């Protein structure tokens, strides 16, 4: 191996080690035809990143999207491994994807708008009159040995 080949190899190893591990990407708000919803606000959506190969106390990390729906993990917060990435917003179907992260990974999450005819709202009772006040006797006993 010549001198110039060794210098290039060392430079490439240094460059790759400086890159680090991270997840970045974008959350898009789309309709059922995958067309962006006009005037939809993708700012502030929470993107959860869960490393399924780490102990639970080290596995979870989340960020919020910026004005354009873009997000990026902080340096040093993402460790290599298999990640479940999830984002959701009221009125849209939550999107989840699985990504193997060994370096820098970029993802796009498309949240599909729930059609207005599919949404349901439930009205609460106006009074306690129709609620079950006394559902019956509850008899709690210790387990027998």
N, C-alpha and C positions, 0 to 999 in steps of 0.2 A: 504494500500500500504506500503510495507516494505521499509526500508532504502535503500537497494541495488536497488530496482526497481525505487525509486525516483532518485537516482544518475544516473542510466542508462538513464532514461527519460530526465533528465536535460542535460546530455552529448549529447544525440541524437538531442535535440532541438538546442543546441549550435553548434553542428557539421553541421546541416542543414542550420542554419542561416549564417554560415561562408562560405558556398559553393557559394552563390551568384547566379546571373543570367548571363548566357552567351550563345553565339552560337559559335560553332567551327565545323570544318569539312574539306572536301577536294573537290577540283574541279578536275575531271578526263576528259581527252580529249580522246574520243572514236570514233570508226567508227560505221556504221549502224548496225553492229552485236554486239555492246557493247564490242568490244575488244579494249584495250588501243592502241592508235596510237603510233607506235614506234618513238622515238626521238622527240616527241611533247613537246613543252615548255609550262608548265602550270604556270610558274612564272609570277607574276605581274598582274594576272587577278583580276579585281575589282569585289568584291562580295558586292552587295547592300542588306541591311537589313532594311525593312520598317515596322514599327509597325503600323498596321491599326487601333489600338484602342487608339492612342495618338493624341494630336493636331499636326498639320503638322510641326511646328517649333521644336518639340521634337522627331518626328517619324523616321527620316532618319539617318542611320549610314552605313558606308562602310569600308571595309578593302581590302588589296591586298594579294594575295596568295604568299607563299614562293616558293622555288625551287621545292619542291615535290608536289605543288598544295594545300598544307594545309593552313588553315587560322584559326584565333581565334579572337574573340572580346576582346577589352580591358576591364579590370575590371571596373564595374560601368557604362558602356556605354549602356548596354542592360537592359531594364525594362520589367517586365512580360507583356505578351500580345500576340496577334495574329500577326505573321510576314509573310510578303512576302519576300522571299529570291531569289535573281536573280544574275546570272553570265553570261557573254558573252565574246566572242573572235571572231575576224575577221576570217571568214572561217568555223565557227562552229555555230550551232543553239543555240540560247540563251535558258537557262534552268531557269525555275521559279518554286518554290514550296512554299506551305503555311505550317507554323509550329506554333503550340501553344507553347509558351515558358513560363514556370513557374519556371524553375531552369536552369540547364545546358542542352543544346540540341546539338546534333551532327547530321550533315547532310552531304550527298554526292550528289554533282551536277555533272551529266554526260553531257558534252557538245558534241553533235554528229557532226562529221565532215560533211560538205556539200560536196557531190560528185562533182568532178571537172567538169563533164558534166552539172551539174545543175547551176554552177556559170555563171554569165553574166558580161561582161564588156562593157561599152559604150564609144565610141570614141567621143570626142568633135569635133565641127566644126573647120576646119582649118582657116576659115576666118569668117567675119561678113556678107558675101554676102548672105548666106542662112537664116540668122536670120530675124525675123520680126522687121523692124526698126520703121515703123509707123503703129501700129495696128488699127488706126482709132481714131476718136474723142471721148474723154471721157467727159461726161457732168455730173458734180457733182453738185447736188442741195441740199439745206437744206430740212429736212423733213417738210411737210406741217402740219399745226396745225388745 
